[in-house]
Every structure is written in C-alpha cells, then in structure tokens.
C-alpha cells in the first residue's frame, strides 16, 4: 500500500531513511537496492519530463502540420468576417 508520513517541524530526516506514520517515526534504513531503484526512477522521471518540455505550447502534442493547418484556418476565418 501507500505509506505516508507527517513529519513534525524541525525533524531531521537523513538520506536513506524510511519514515512513516502520523507523527512520523523512522521505520528503517533503505536497502542498497531500494536506494539504487530510487535513483533510477528519479533519472527516468527527468528523462520523461525533458521530453515533454514545451508540450503545452500552442497545439499541445499535436503534430506541427496539424497545428499549422489549424492556425491558417483560423486566420482565414478572421479575414472573411471583416
């Protein structure tokens, strides 16, 4: 399941520790394998985020040709209405 922790102000949590509960308490140190997995997951997350950079600009994830088509279509409508 999902583990949650509510860490009190001023509490120091050292790198590699697993804290749980409300209020939080140290449960154990992470294993070497868990630490390695966290580093791997963080690096993969950064790669995915980097690939999404700028995706929310006009058109979102639409192909550029479709975005250009839609932009040209809306410009044409503006000219017709004036």
N, C-alpha and C positions, 0 to 999 in steps of 0.2 A: 504494500500500500504506500500511500504518500506519507512521508514523515514531515512534521512541521516543528518549528522551534520558535518560541518568543523569547528573544534574548534581551535581558534587562540592560538598561543604560549602564555604561561603564564596564560591562563584562568583556573580558579579553578572550577571544577565540583564536587559538593558534592554528597555523596552517596544518592541514592534515587531520583535523579533529572532526568527529561527528557529534553534533549536539542535537538533542530532541527535547520536546516537552514544552509545557506552559506552566511555570517558567522553565526555560531551557536549562538542561544539565548535560555535561559531557557524557556520552554513552561509551565512546571508544575512539581509538585512533584508526584512521583509514588504513587498509592494507596497501601494499605497494601496487597491487593490481588495480585497486579502486582509484588510487591517485593517478595512475597511468591512464585509466579509462576517462577520468575527468578531464585530463589534459587533451586527450584525443578528441573527446566530444566538443570541448571548447574550440579547438582548432578547426574542426569540421563546421561548427556553427559560424565561425568567422568567414570561412570559405563561402558558405551559402549566402551569408549577409553581403559579402563583397560582390557576389554575382547578381544581387538584387539592387545594387546601388543605382539610383536614378530610375528605378522601375515605375515609380509613381508620377513621373513627369507625364505630360500630356500623352494619353494613349495607354498608360499602364503597361501591360505586357502584350499589347497588340503589335503585329508586325509593322515595321516602318511604312511599307507600301500601303497598308490599310489606313494608317494614321494620315498619311499624305492625301489619300483619296478622300477621307472624311473632312480634312481641312479644306481641300479645294472645293468640295461640295458645299460646305457652309459659306465659303466666300462667294460662291456663285449665287446662292440664295440671297445674300445681303445685297448684291448688285441688282438682282431682279426686283427687290422690294422697294428700291428708291426711285 
